[in-house]
Amino acid sequence: MSHCVLLLPSVHDVMKAEKILLKAGCNINVIATPRELSHNCGVVIRFDCSNYNVLLSLLGEMPVEKKIFKKSDENKYEEVTQE
């Protein structure tokens, strides 16, 4: 199972997104932000990449920048955010 992480601008935004996603029944985890992704926000939302479109649909109304990264086979994160 490949996993992705959702990077948002602030911890407040992550908490708001977490509440929305859990209420909708999504299987997510809030984890520490990998250092190679950002030094600004301390946490990200980890989710199964197969739920990418569901996640974005549920969070579509949040007026913040959303970046999504997928962990590669080489154990590196690659941005997969769709415009």
Buried (B, 14 or more C-beta within 10 A) or exposed (E): EEBBBBBBBEBEBBEBBBEBBEEEEBEBEBEEBBEEBBEEBEBBBBBBBEBBEBBBEBBEEBEEEBBBBBBEEEEEBEEEBEE
